[in-house]
Amino acid sequence: MGELATIARQRYLDAGGDPRRSANEKYMTEEERQEYLELARQVFDDEYIKNYLDKKRQNNQKSSQK
C-alpha cells in the first residue's frame, strides 16, 4: 500500500501538485486502485471500509454543492 501511495504522490507532484497536500486515488491507474483496494480489504474490515466510503461520499456531495 505504501509503495502504491508513493507512486501516486510522485505523479501528483510531477503534475504540479502542492507538496504540502496529499495525493488522491485519481493519480493511480485503475489496476493500481484495484490492487490498493485488495490490500486495504486485507487490513481493514468491511464495516471500516463502508464507513470510510460513506464519509468520502458525503464530503464529495458537500464539495459539489459549493
C-alpha positions as protocol buffer text, in pm:
chain_id: "A"
residue {
  index: 1
  type: MET
  ca { x: 0 y: 0 z: 0 }
}
residue {
  index: 2
  type: GLY
  ca { x: 282 y: 236 z: 85 }
}
residue {
  index: 3
  type: GLU
  ca { x: 453 y: 174 z: -247 }
}
residue {
  index: 4
  type: LEU
  ca { x: 133 y: 246 z: -442 }
}
residue {
  index: 5
  type: ALA
  ca { x: 74 y: 563 z: -239 }
}
residue {
  index: 6
  type: THR
  ca { x: 431 y: 676 z: -308 }
}
residue {
  index: 7
  type: ILE
  ca { x: 383 y: 626 z: -683 }
}
residue {
  index: 8
  type: ALA
  ca { x: 57 y: 825 z: -676 }
}
residue {
  index: 9
  type: ARG
  ca { x: 218 y: 1103 z: -474 }
}
residue {
  index: 10
  type: GLN
  ca { x: 507 y: 1133 z: -718 }
}
residue {
  index: 11
  type: ARG
  ca { x: 263 y: 1159 z: -1010 }
}
residue {
  index: 12
  type: TYR
  ca { x: 72 y: 1425 z: -817 }
}
residue {
  index: 13
  type: LEU
  ca { x: 390 y: 1626 z: -757 }
}
residue {
  index: 14
  type: ASP
  ca { x: 504 y: 1580 z: -1118 }
}
residue {
  index: 15
  type: ALA
  ca { x: 168 y: 1723 z: -1227 }
}
residue {
  index: 16
  type: GLY
  ca { x: 238 y: 2036 z: -1022 }
}
residue {
  index: 17
  type: GLY
  ca { x: 56 y: 1934 z: -704 }
}
residue {
  index: 18
  type: ASP
  ca { x: 108 y: 2117 z: -376 }
}
residue {
  index: 19
  type: PRO
  ca { x: 378 y: 1928 z: -179 }
}
residue {
  index: 20
  type: ARG
  ca { x: 201 y: 2022 z: 147 }
}
residue {
  index: 21
  type: ARG
  ca { x: -108 y: 1827 z: 43 }
}
residue {
  index: 22
  type: SER
  ca { x: -155 y: 1457 z: -16 }
}
residue {
  index: 23
  type: ALA
  ca { x: -237 y: 1296 z: -348 }
}
residue {
  index: 24
  type: ASN
  ca { x: -557 y: 1101 z: -401 }
}
residue {
  index: 25
  type: GLU
  ca { x: -666 y: 798 z: -600 }
}
residue {
  index: 26
  type: LYS
  ca { x: -703 y: 990 z: -925 }
}
residue {
  index: 27
  type: TYR
  ca { x: -324 y: 968 z: -959 }
}
residue {
  index: 28
  type: MET
  ca { x: -340 y: 585 z: -967 }
}
residue {
  index: 29
  type: THR
  ca { x: -416 y: 368 z: -1267 }
}
residue {
  index: 30
  type: GLU
  ca { x: -729 y: 153 z: -1246 }
}
residue {
  index: 31
  type: GLU
  ca { x: -509 y: -153 z: -1191 }
}
residue {
  index: 32
  type: GLU
  ca { x: -326 y: 22 z: -904 }
}
residue {
  index: 33
  type: ARG
  ca { x: -658 y: 129 z: -749 }
}
residue {
  index: 34
  type: GLN
  ca { x: -784 y: -230 z: -756 }
}
residue {
  index: 35
  type: GLU
  ca { x: -462 y: -362 z: -603 }
}
residue {
  index: 36
  type: TYR
  ca { x: -478 y: -94 z: -332 }
}
residue {
  index: 37
  type: LEU
  ca { x: -838 y: -190 z: -252 }
}
residue {
  index: 38
  type: GLU
  ca { x: -748 y: -559 z: -231 }
}
residue {
  index: 39
  type: LEU
  ca { x: -468 y: -481 z: 13 }
}
residue {
  index: 40
  type: ALA
  ca { x: -693 y: -249 z: 214 }
}
residue {
  index: 41
  type: ARG
  ca { x: -953 y: -525 z: 246 }
}
residue {
  index: 42
  type: GLN
  ca { x: -687 y: -748 z: 397 }
}
residue {
  index: 43
  type: VAL
  ca { x: -601 y: -481 z: 657 }
}
residue {
  index: 44
  type: PHE
  ca { x: -941 y: -322 z: 732 }
}
residue {
  index: 45
  type: ASP
  ca { x: -1274 y: -494 z: 799 }
}
residue {
  index: 46
  type: ASP
  ca { x: -1584 y: -438 z: 584 }
}
residue {
  index: 47
  type: GLU
  ca { x: -1752 y: -202 z: 831 }
}
residue {
  index: 48
  type: TYR
  ca { x: -1445 y: 24 z: 849 }
}
residue {
  index: 49
  type: ILE
  ca { x: -1432 y: 42 z: 468 }
}
residue {
  index: 50
  type: LYS
  ca { x: -1807 y: 113 z: 446 }
}
residue {
  index: 51
  type: ASN
  ca { x: -1779 y: 397 z: 697 }
}
residue {
  index: 52
  type: TYR
  ca { x: -1480 y: 543 z: 511 }
}
residue {
  index: 53
  type: LEU
  ca { x: -1661 y: 530 z: 176 }
}
residue {
  index: 54
  type: ASP
  ca { x: -1979 y: 681 z: 325 }
}
residue {
  index: 55
  type: LYS
  ca { x: -1780 y: 969 z: 472 }
}
residue {
  index: 56
  type: LYS
  ca { x: -1598 y: 1020 z: 142 }
}
residue {
  index: 57
  type: ARG
  ca { x: -1931 y: 1034 z: -48 }
}
residue {
  index: 58
  type: GLN
  ca { x: -2066 y: 1291 z: 199 }
}
residue {
  index: 59
  type: ASN
  ca { x: -1757 y: 1507 z: 155 }
}
residue {
  index: 60
  type: ASN
  ca { x: -1784 y: 1481 z: -225 }
}
residue {
  index: 61
  type: GLN
  ca { x: -2150 y: 1585 z: -211 }
}
residue {
  index: 62
  type: LYS
  ca { x: -2064 y: 1886 z: 3 }
}
residue {
  index: 63
  type: SER
  ca { x: -1787 y: 1985 z: -239 }
}
residue {
  index: 64
  type: SER
  ca { x: -2016 y: 1959 z: -542 }
}
residue {
  index: 65
  type: GLN
  ca { x: -2280 y: 2180 z: -375 }
}
residue {
  index: 66
  type: LYS
  ca { x: -2039 y: 2473 z: -348 }
}
